[in-house]
Amino acid sequence: MWTLQCGKPSKQCLLEEIIINFNKAVDISNTHVLTLVPELFHLEGYNIQLIPPHEGGRNVVYTCEQEGRESLILRVSFLPDRKREDYIAELEYVRYLFEHGARVSDVVSSKKGHVRRDHL
């Protein structure tokens, strides 16, 4: 059963809220994050482009490409429903998979050795 909020089914309101949050996250990422990321993560000279979101997407995701260099993915999480420990566990798991031969992208550390940044 769907409840009504703001005159629409609650699922529709939730999707609209996520879209609004996504659009704000993209604006913030484009304005602030992308100006700092190249220096922090050895991405000077990379072409960084937004990947269009999919329905229900939880992250702002960019491709980072430079001819002759490995292509990378930059993910910006913006929903407040996970703790710092959740992100660290996810990164450790992905790195573990990579180091043990799974076909996943490796986690890229910053110049200071960090695998994630809380705030830029």
C-alpha positions, 0 to 999 in steps of 0.5 A: 500500500502506498501512502500519499505525501505532497499529493503523490504516492510516497515512492514518487516523493522519495524519488523526487527527493533523491533526484533533488539531492542528486542534483545538489550533489552534482552541483557541489561536486562540480563546483568544489570536489572536482577542483581539488580531486586532481591534486589529491588523487594524482589526476592532473591532466585527466578528463573527468566526466559525469556518468549519467545516473540510473534510477535509484542511484546512490552516488555521483560517479565520474569517469577519469580518463587520460590517453596512455593512462589507466581509466579510473572511476571517482565516486561521490556518496551523498546520502546520509544513510551510511556510517564512515565504517560502512564506507571503509569496510566497502573499500577494504572489501573491494581492495581485498577482491582486487588483490586476490584476482577478482575482476574489480577496479582497485581502490586508488589512494590519495597522495597522502595514502587515504582511500577516502575523504570525508570532506574536501 
